[in-house]
Amino acid sequence: MNSELQKLILNLKERKALPKNMQMASVGPYCFANVFYDLNSGLVCESVACGFDISPDVALKKGLTEFFEGKAFSEGYKSGISSCQTERSDGFAAFPVGHDDLHTEKARKNALNEAVERFVWATWWDDTTIGHDSIWIVNAQLASSQKNFIQEMKKSHEVEKILAVRPHFENLYGETLLILVGFLKNGGVVSGGACGSDNTSIMDRALSELFRHGLAAKRLRQGTTKAQSFYERRLEYFATVEGQIKFEERLAQAGINKVKLPPIIIDEMIPHSFSDLFYVHRVLFQNQPPFIGGELERFCI
């Protein structure tokens, strides 16, 4: 463990704020770091913050950062901060405070990425006049670490092939949105998406999400747990033949328009109890559509 991470963990421990559980798991060349206090589900635990990286130290730092990002949203909602008065934390991002003062810029960029991702993805699905490109993922398009990760995912999950979908939108900020769609054995689809300006990072983050959704779909099919939350019931629906047909119907609707991003209405720092360790920022667009909302049969997961 590097000295910077050790210092952060020691600081949190001294303040009695260290999360109760920090679990590490390797998949191929990558590492997952799950950080949480208690589990609120046996399927998709939204109480669990997840870090993902080739470096175990970086994965753990990402997991801790996401954990305190969630705490910042909860604190802001309870204390009445106007920019936190939403049902979900779309457009939130955090970054560890560093000596170079780039944490504010990086957190704000990540918050913008998430706001763009959620706005464009939801609008594309809801509006069939919006176009898209799609291509099957093959090894030639991937870094060696990503190839190995996908091989491990196919062994452990029921994902047989992966389609990359890129909705069309008016790119005002230099971002790219990637939606990975994993097709399951015997029918059904799961998703993983990411937005940003670095293609390798986008693919890594989308694969991480795809892996976690694929694992949840596997548990559902094995009957080891049941879908409880709306999020889980939506995932369960699309992991069926009926859900795959619904997705393929939208994919076949080749619109010609592009998503137009409206003005940003929230673009600010979110104060919280650990602002000295993790800088948190939020970005939301005007009339930002709900991502985890609307009808169940909506491929926004």
VOGU-3710 file (C-alpha; in Angstrom, 3 decimals, decimal comma):
1> mnselqklil> 0,000/0,000/0,000  1,470/3,347/-1,017  2,128/6,098/1,532  -0,613/8,403/0,220  -3,288/5,729/0,650  -1,898/4,754/4,068  -2,129/8,379/5,196  -5,725/8,647/4,001  -6,781/5,450/5,765  -5,008/6,486/8,982
11> nlkerkalpk> -6,739/9,870/8,894  -10,148/8,255/8,472  -9,394/5,738/11,214  -8,379/8,490/13,659  -11,655/10,283/12,922  -13,586/7,014/13,379  -14,875/7,376/9,814  -13,243/4,391/8,150  -15,913/2,232/6,449  -16,528/-1,010/8,312
21> nmqmasvgpy> -15,950/-3,196/5,266  -13,310/-2,912/2,542  -13,211/-6,010/0,352  -10,769/-6,628/-2,503  -11,250/-9,079/-5,364  -9,239/-9,727/-8,537  -10,742/-10,474/-11,949  -8,084/-11,079/-14,562  -5,596/-8,185/-14,397  -8,059/-5,858/-12,655
31> cfanvfydln> -9,047/-5,363/-9,045  -12,452/-4,533/-7,524  -12,545/-2,714/-4,179  -15,959/-2,852/-2,493  -16,338/-0,346/0,323  -19,440/-0,276/2,516  -20,859/-0,101/6,000  -23,776/-2,513/5,694  -25,340/-4,407/2,795  -28,833/-3,270/1,813
41> sglvcesvac> -29,383/-6,018/-0,766  -28,064/-9,406/-1,802  -28,155/-8,468/-5,467  -27,210/-4,907/-6,462  -26,155/-3,199/-3,255  -26,405/0,519/-3,823  -24,910/0,939/-0,349  -21,648/-0,500/-1,718  -19,116/1,869/-3,288  -16,965/0,174/-5,888
51> gfdispdval> -13,480/1,051/-7,102  -12,015/-0,610/-10,188  -8,470/-0,446/-11,506  -5,441/-2,502/-12,476  -3,702/-1,152/-9,366  -5,192/-2,465/-6,073  -4,197/0,775/-4,305  -5,931/2,925/-6,910  -9,001/0,667/-6,845  -9,268/1,056/-3,066
61> kkglteffeg> -8,806/4,812/-3,250  -11,559/4,988/-5,887  -13,827/2,884/-3,685  -13,250/5,145/-0,681  -13,819/8,214/-2,827  -17,146/6,884/-4,093  -18,165/5,965/-0,552  -17,652/9,516/0,728  -19,265/10,933/-2,410  -22,400/9,071/-1,372
71> kafsegyksg> -22,141/10,390/2,170  -21,829/13,942/0,820  -25,064/13,543/-1,153  -26,863/12,132/1,893  -25,597/14,937/4,133  -26,531/17,578/1,582  -30,025/16,174/1,186  -30,647/16,051/4,947  -29,235/19,533/5,559  -31,345/21,106/2,814
81> isscqtersd> -28,635/22,064/0,321  -30,673/23,048/-2,745  -28,444/21,235/-5,250  -28,894/17,965/-3,325  -32,690/17,912/-3,243  -33,123/15,113/-5,769  -34,088/11,462/-5,387  -30,810/10,182/-6,809  -27,250/11,473/-7,076  -26,902/11,777/-10,868
91> gfaafpvghd> -24,113/14,190/-11,782  -22,174/13,729/-8,527  -18,435/13,088/-8,457  -15,671/13,232/-5,883  -11,894/13,272/-5,988  -9,314/12,980/-3,177  -7,884/16,318/-2,129  -4,267/16,574/-3,291  -1,339/18,928/-3,106  -1,606/20,048/-6,747
101> dlhtekarkn> -5,130/21,520/-6,406  -6,251/19,551/-9,471  -8,868/17,694/-7,428  -11,447/20,418/-8,035  -10,930/20,295/-11,795  -10,957/16,485/-11,906  -14,048/16,109/-9,739  -15,913/18,704/-11,786  -14,916/16,941/-15,026  -16,118/13,587/-13,681
111> alneaverfv> -19,395/15,147/-12,535  -19,917/16,601/-16,001  -19,149/13,196/-17,559  -21,838/11,544/-15,460  -24,405/14,254/-16,171  -23,753/13,936/-19,918  -23,896/10,128/-19,736  -27,214/10,051/-17,911  -28,810/12,824/-20,004  -27,782/11,428/-23,396
121> watwwddtti> -28,459/7,772/-22,580  -31,941/8,452/-21,163  -32,874/10,827/-23,987  -31,661/8,382/-26,636  -33,750/5,568/-25,197  -36,869/7,704/-24,742  -36,712/9,423/-28,127  -36,566/6,997/-31,052  -35,722/9,825/-33,477  -32,233/9,959/-31,920
131> ghdsiwivna> -29,657/8,008/-33,927  -26,813/5,778/-32,815  -23,903/3,681/-34,049  -23,320/0,110/-32,900  -20,519/-2,414/-33,383  -19,701/-5,813/-31,913  -16,709/-5,775/-29,583  -13,796/-7,841/-30,896  -10,287/-8,334/-29,520  -8,699/-6,033/-32,080
141> qlassqknfi> -10,473/-3,070/-30,489  -9,180/-3,759/-26,978  -6,085/-3,453/-24,835  -4,623/-6,773/-23,664  -5,847/-6,192/-20,093  -9,395/-5,618/-21,373  -9,261/-8,785/-23,500  -8,249/-10,804/-20,447  -10,975/-9,226/-18,332  -13,670/-10,080/-20,895
151> qemkksheve> -12,412/-13,660/-21,094  -12,740/-13,978/-17,320  -16,218/-12,415/-17,425  -17,394/-14,866/-20,068  -16,105/-17,760/-17,989  -17,796/-16,689/-14,766  -20,953/-15,043/-16,128  -23,424/-15,871/-18,877  -22,336/-13,046/-21,204  -21,739/-14,505/-24,677
161> kilavrphfe> -21,071/-11,382/-26,776  -20,861/-7,629/-26,298  -22,259/-4,822/-28,435  -20,956/-1,247/-28,207  -23,638/1,410/-28,747  -22,860/5,115/-29,153  -25,908/7,427/-29,181  -25,585/10,540/-31,332  -25,416/13,858/-29,492  -24,142/17,362/-30,053
171> nlygetllil> -20,778/17,144/-28,358  -20,232/20,428/-26,538  -17,601/19,238/-24,070  -15,418/16,769/-25,987  -17,058/13,744/-24,373  -17,827/10,293/-25,783  -20,604/8,048/-24,458  -20,145/4,286/-24,646  -22,907/1,830/-23,765  -21,802/-1,796/-23,644
181> vgflknggvv> -24,602/-4,333/-24,001  -23,858/-7,893/-22,963  -26,022/-10,576/-24,547  -26,730/-13,430/-22,147  -26,877/-17,137/-22,826  -30,500/-18,192/-23,461  -31,604/-14,579/-23,951  -31,479/-11,312/-22,087  -29,164/-8,297/-21,966  -27,193/-6,368/-19,357
191> sggacgsdnt> -25,498/-3,013/-19,689  -22,471/-1,022/-18,661  -21,896/2,588/-19,648  -19,352/5,362/-19,267  -18,678/8,833/-20,605  -15,452/10,790/-20,923  -12,679/11,915/-23,211  -10,205/9,039/-22,717  -11,221/5,910/-24,647  -9,256/3,464/-22,484
201> simdralsel> -10,760/4,817/-19,264  -14,260/4,812/-20,779  -13,937/1,159/-21,810  -12,550/0,162/-18,399  -15,409/1,826/-16,517  -18,079/0,444/-18,851  -16,625/-3,081/-18,516  -16,621/-2,755/-14,728  -20,315/-1,891/-14,697  -21,115/-4,613/-17,231
211> frhglaakrl> -19,356/-7,174/-15,025  -21,343/-6,182/-11,939  -24,657/-6,252/-13,802  -23,742/-9,596/-15,355  -23,018/-11,009/-11,907  -26,401/-9,774/-10,642  -28,164/-11,362/-13,641  -26,405/-14,662/-12,919  -27,581/-14,595/-9,291  -31,136/-13,877/-10,414
221> rqgttkaqsf> -31,105/-16,802/-12,833  -29,691/-19,134/-10,195  -32,487/-18,120/-7,841  -30,073/-17,358/-5,005  -31,677/-13,952/-4,433  -34,715/-11,978/-5,559  -35,058/-8,544/-7,100  -36,368/-6,044/-4,550  -35,621/-2,467/-5,565  -36,869/-0,839/-8,765
231> yerrleyfat> -33,264/-0,854/-10,025  -33,044/-4,627/-9,505  -36,449/-5,343/-11,056  -35,452/-3,383/-14,161  -32,213/-5,347/-14,409  -34,207/-8,564/-13,953  -36,621/-7,601/-16,762  -33,877/-6,947/-19,307  -32,087/-10,167/-18,340  -34,970/-12,046/-20,009
241> vegqikfeer> -35,841/-12,860/-23,624  -38,637/-10,271/-23,433  -36,152/-7,636/-22,250  -33,725/-8,472/-25,059  -36,517/-8,092/-27,616  -37,376/-4,690/-26,138  -33,748/-3,589/-26,487  -33,449/-4,926/-30,036  -36,619/-3,063/-31,034  -35,009/0,214/-29,937
251> laqaginkvk> -31,745/-0,672/-31,642  -33,610/-1,240/-34,917  -35,079/2,268/-34,802  -32,332/4,156/-36,627  -33,167/7,783/-35,949  -31,403/10,667/-37,674  -31,389/13,277/-34,911  -28,863/14,074/-32,209  -29,415/14,730/-28,526  -29,068/18,439/-27,784
261> lppiiidemi> -27,620/19,198/-24,388  -29,438/22,080/-22,666  -27,814/24,660/-20,358  -26,203/23,502/-17,129  -28,263/24,638/-14,126  -26,215/23,117/-11,277  -22,438/23,400/-11,297  -21,077/23,686/-7,780  -19,050/22,252/-4,942  -20,958/20,207/-2,364
271> phsfsdlfyv> -19,786/20,902/1,210  -19,691/17,935/3,578  -18,031/16,652/6,753  -14,939/15,345/4,966  -14,382/18,151/2,449  -10,757/18,365/3,567  -10,186/14,819/2,251  -12,617/14,480/-0,670  -13,736/17,307/-2,909  -17,298/16,726/-4,190
281> hrvlfqnqpp> -18,922/18,480/-7,144  -22,302/18,269/-8,852  -23,346/19,073/-12,421  -26,902/18,796/-13,742  -28,509/19,977/-16,963  -31,782/21,816/-17,271  -34,672/19,339/-17,344  -32,302/16,443/-16,710  -34,424/13,301/-17,253  -34,483/10,701/-14,475
291> figgelerfc> -32,152/7,829/-15,257  -33,392/5,205/-12,815  -37,020/6,229/-13,246  -39,952/6,042/-15,618  -41,394/2,731/-16,804  -39,750/-0,530/-15,830  -39,153/-1,421/-19,498  -36,643/1,386/-19,986  -33,052/0,365/-20,715  -31,437/2,854/-18,349
301> i> -29,506/0,817/-15,809
//
